[in-house]
Amino acid sequence: MKYRNLGKSGLRVSCLGLGTWVTFGGQISDEVAERLMTIAYESGVNLFDTAEVYAAGKAEVILGSIIKKKGWRRSSLVITTKLYWGGKAETERGLSRKHIIEEIVRAMTHVINQGMAMYWGTSRWSAMEIMEAYSVARQFNMIPPVCEQAEYHLFQREKVEVQLPELYHKIGVGAMTWSPLACGIISGKYGNGVPESSRASLKCYQWLKERIVSEEGRKQQNKLKDLSPIAERLGCTLPQLAVAWCLRNEGVSSVLLGSSSPEQLIENLGAIQATVLPKMTSHVVNEIDNILRNKPYSKKDYRS
């Protein structure tokens, strides 16, 4: 496993983390969840991500129970969670004082000062909102965010490749990315429709099914077929290629994996093997860009 700093903080996180969205407390059993965490931990993963809203809070409980059962040292793990949606009542969601905070930066500073967390970051915030939080923190001598969780994969690039690099160089905010396989679209399982056992077949994921069968979805599947020969040449699977492609971006501190089976997790973890990530050369990246034709334009080059 390789480790990177989370933004410009001193926190070292595994370049691959394990997420719990959809899976823990929902799509998989507690036994499978324990197996996934064990595989990840034994592979060197120290970053585990969850949220209060995942499976109505069950994901957090399952994650904590497994850590306790395994007897893993809490100091050896980085646990990230998110809050906003909370419960069903109006006073149980959002970021008001009733929920946990009135003013986000002040509340996060309080949480850290009380020893309940070591760092705080944002998820799906705009660059302007993150800059505003940083400015407030500096103005009132409080603690600014250190990272932003953002969606990043072959078909979603603008924010991580254009907006976040500027924030990193200006204020040190790092990128923790999620959905490297675009909710399974890049896995290849949807090349011939939507399998019954897939996430897109679930009633609550009708939006994903609609995305897959749309005209844009069909175009994406065709591009994935064009990428397959590159994966074969590199000696890896298409999902491994997609994860390694995310990791080739040095501005990404960690890529969160979402797996529903041990086999899938082991395959995705293989993206950092010597046979995959080191082969993600500029020539290979250019080949991929020529197929995708969606490389975002940046006015500035922040590499030094």
C-alpha positions in Angstrom: 0.0 0.0 0.0 1.1 3.5 -0.7 0.4 6.5 1.6 -0.1 10.1 0.9 -0.6 13.3 2.9 -4.2 14.4 3.2 -3.8 17.8 1.5 -1.0 19.7 3.1 -1.9 18.4 6.6 0.4 15.9 8.3 -2.1 13.2 8.2 -0.9 10.1 6.2 -3.7 8.1 4.6 -3.6 5.1 2.4 -4.0 6.0 -1.3 -7.0 3.6 -1.4 -9.7 3.7 1.2 -12.8 1.7 1.9 -16.2 3.4 1.6 -19.5 2.1 3.1 -22.1 3.8 1.0 -24.9 1.5 -0.1 -23.1 -1.6 1.0 -22.8 -1.6 4.8 -26.2 -2.1 6.5 -27.8 -2.4 3.1 -26.6 -4.3 0.1 -24.3 -6.7 2.0 -24.5 -8.7 5.3 -22.5 -7.8 8.4 -20.4 -10.9 7.8 -19.4 -9.7 4.3 -18.8 -6.2 5.7 -16.4 -7.7 8.2 -14.6 -9.7 5.5 -14.2 -6.6 3.4 -12.8 -4.6 6.2 -10.4 -7.4 7.1 -9.1 -7.6 3.5 -8.7 -3.9 3.3 -6.9 -3.6 6.7 -4.6 -6.5 5.9 -3.8 -4.9 2.6 -2.6 -1.7 4.4 -5.8 0.4 4.1 -6.0 2.7 7.1 -8.8 5.0 5.8 -12.5 3.9 6.2 -15.3 6.3 5.2 -18.9 6.4 6.3 -21.7 8.9 7.1 -24.6 9.3 9.5 -27.1 9.0 6.6 -25.7 5.7 5.3 -28.3 3.0 5.9 -29.9 5.4 8.4 -26.9 5.2 10.7 -26.4 1.4 10.5 -23.2 1.8 8.5 -21.5 3.7 11.2 -22.6 1.2 13.8 -21.4 -1.8 11.8 -18.1 -0.1 11.1 -17.5 0.6 14.8 -18.6 -2.9 15.8 -16.1 -4.6 13.4 -13.2 -2.4 14.6 -14.1 -3.3 18.2 -14.4 -7.0 17.5 -11.1 -7.1 15.6 -9.3 -5.3 18.3 -7.6 -3.0 15.9 -5.8 0.0 17.4 -7.9 3.1 16.9 -4.8 5.1 16.6 -3.8 3.1 13.5 -7.0 4.0 11.6 -8.4 7.1 10.0 -12.2 7.1 10.2 -14.1 9.7 8.2 -17.8 10.4 8.6 -20.2 13.0 7.2 -23.2 14.8 8.6 -26.0 16.8 7.2 -29.1 14.7 6.4 -29.4 13.1 9.8 -32.9 12.0 10.9 -36.4 12.6 9.6 -37.3 15.6 11.8 -36.6 19.1 10.6 -34.3 19.6 13.7 -32.4 16.4 13.0 -30.9 17.4 9.7 -28.9 20.2 8.1 -26.1 22.1 9.9 -28.0 24.2 12.4 -27.1 24.5 16.1 -29.9 22.2 17.0 -28.3 19.5 14.9 -24.7 20.0 15.8 -23.6 23.5 14.6 -24.9 26.9 13.8 -21.8 28.1 12.0 -19.9 25.3 10.4 -16.3 26.4 10.8 -16.9 27.4 14.4 -18.6 24.1 15.2 -15.9 22.0 13.6 -13.2 24.0 15.5 -15.1 23.2 18.7 -15.4 19.5 17.7 -11.6 19.3 17.2 -10.7 21.3 20.3 -12.9 18.9 22.3 -10.9 15.9 21.0 -13.9 14.4 19.1 -12.0 14.7 15.8 -8.6 15.5 14.5 -9.4 17.2 11.2 -12.4 18.2 9.3 -13.2 18.5 5.6 -16.0 19.1 3.2 -18.0 16.9 0.8 -19.5 18.1 -2.5 -18.8 21.7 -1.7 -18.0 24.2 -4.4 -14.6 25.8 -4.6 -16.2 29.1 -3.6 -17.7 27.6 -0.4 -14.5 26.0 0.6 -12.6 29.3 0.1 -15.2 31.0 2.2 -14.8 28.5 5.0 -11.0 29.0 4.9 -11.4 32.8 5.0 -13.7 32.6 8.0 -11.3 30.3 9.8 -8.4 32.6 9.3 -10.4 35.7 10.2 -11.5 34.3 13.5 -8.5 32.2 14.4 -10.3 28.9 13.8 -9.4 25.6 12.1 -10.0 25.4 8.3 -10.9 22.3 6.3 -8.1 20.0 5.1 -9.9 18.1 2.3 -12.8 17.9 0.0 -14.6 14.7 -0.9 -15.4 14.8 -4.6 -16.7 12.4 -7.2 -13.9 11.5 -9.6 -13.7 9.0 -12.4 -13.1 8.7 -16.2 -16.4 10.5 -16.9 -16.3 13.1 -14.1 -13.1 15.2 -14.1 -13.7 19.0 -14.0 -13.7 19.6 -10.2 -10.8 17.4 -9.3 -8.5 18.3 -12.2 -9.3 22.1 -12.5 -10.8 23.5 -9.3 -9.2 21.5 -6.5 -5.6 21.9 -7.6 -6.0 25.7 -7.2 -7.3 25.2 -3.7 -4.5 22.8 -2.9 -1.8 25.3 -3.9 -3.6 28.3 -2.3 -4.8 26.9 1.0 -3.6 23.2 1.2 -7.0 21.5 0.7 -6.5 17.9 -0.6 -8.8 15.7 -2.6 -10.4 12.5 -1.2 -12.3 11.1 -4.2 -15.2 8.6 -4.4 -16.9 6.5 -7.0 -13.8 5.6 -9.2 -16.0 3.2 -11.1 -18.9 5.6 -11.5 -21.3 3.6 -9.3 -20.3 0.5 -11.2 -20.7 1.9 -14.7 -17.0 1.5 -15.4 -16.9 -2.1 -14.0 -18.1 -3.4 -17.4 -21.1 -5.2 -15.9 -23.6 -2.9 -17.7 -22.2 -3.5 -21.2 -25.3 -5.6 -22.1 -27.9 -4.0 -20.0 -28.7 -4.0 -16.2 -28.1 -7.4 -14.4 -30.7 -8.3 -11.8 -28.1 -8.5 -9.0 -26.5 -5.1 -9.7 -26.9 -1.9 -7.8 -28.8 -0.3 -10.7 -31.5 -3.0 -10.4 -32.4 -1.8 -6.9 -35.6 0.2 -6.7 -33.9 3.1 -4.9 -31.3 3.4 -7.7 -33.7 3.9 -10.6 -31.7 7.1 -11.4 -28.6 5.0 -12.0 -30.5 2.6 -14.3 -31.8 5.6 -16.3 -28.3 7.0 -16.6 -27.0 3.7 -17.9 -29.6 3.2 -20.6 -29.6 6.8 -21.7 -27.9 7.9 -24.9 -25.0 9.3 -22.9 -24.7 6.0 -21.0 -24.5 4.1 -24.3 -21.7 6.4 -25.5 -19.8 5.8 -22.2 -20.1 2.0 -22.7 -18.7 2.3 -26.2 -15.8 4.3 -24.8 -15.2 1.6 -22.2 -15.0 -1.0 -25.0 -12.3 1.1 -26.6 -10.4 1.3 -23.3 -10.4 -2.5 -22.8 -7.4 -3.1 -25.2 -5.3 -0.7 -23.1 -6.2 -2.6 -20.0 -5.4 -5.9 -21.7 -2.0 -4.5 -22.8 -1.2 -3.4 -19.3 -2.2 -6.8 -17.9 -5.0 -5.5 -15.8 -8.8 -5.4 -15.7 -10.9 -2.3 -16.7 -11.8 -1.5 -13.1 -8.1 -1.7 -12.1 -7.2 0.6 -15.0 -9.9 3.1 -13.9 -8.7 3.1 -10.2 -5.1 3.5 -11.3 -6.1 6.3 -13.6 -7.5 8.2 -10.6 -4.4 7.5 -8.6 -2.1 8.8 -11.3 -3.3 12.2 -10.3 -0.9 13.2 -7.5 -3.4 15.8 -6.3 -5.6 12.9 -5.1 -4.8 12.0 -1.5 -7.0 8.9 -1.4 -9.5 7.1 -3.6 -12.4 5.5 -1.8 -13.5 2.1 -3.0 -17.0 0.8 -2.7 -17.2 -3.0 -2.9 -20.0 -5.5 -2.4 -17.9 -8.6 -2.5 -14.4 -9.7 -1.3 -13.5 -10.6 -4.9 -14.3 -7.1 -6.1 -12.3 -5.5 -3.4 -9.3 -7.6 -4.0 -9.5 -6.8 -7.7 -9.7 -3.0 -7.1 -6.9 -3.1 -4.5 -4.8 -4.6 -7.3 -4.7 -1.3 -9.0 -1.7 -0.2 -7.0 0.4 -3.3 -7.9 3.6 -2.9 -9.7 2.0 -4.2 -12.9 -0.7 -1.5 -13.0 -0.1 2.0 -11.4 3.6 2.4 -12.5 2.5 1.7 -16.1 0.2 4.7 -16.0 2.7 6.7 -18.0 2.0 10.0 -19.8 1.7 8.1 -23.0 -1.0 5.8 -21.6 -2.8 8.7 -20.1 -2.8 10.5 -23.4 -4.2 7.3 -25.1 -7.0 7.3 -22.6 -7.7 11.0 -23.1 -7.9 10.5 -26.8 -10.6 8.0 -26.3 -12.5 9.9 -23.6 -12.2 13.3 -25.2 -13.3 15.0 -22.0 -10.1 16.4 -20.6 -11.0 19.7 -18.8 -9.2 22.9 -19.7 -7.2 24.6 -17.1 -5.9 28.1 -17.6 -3.0 27.5 -15.1 -0.5 24.8 -14.6 0.1 24.3 -10.9 2.9 21.7 -11.3 6.2 22.8 -9.9 
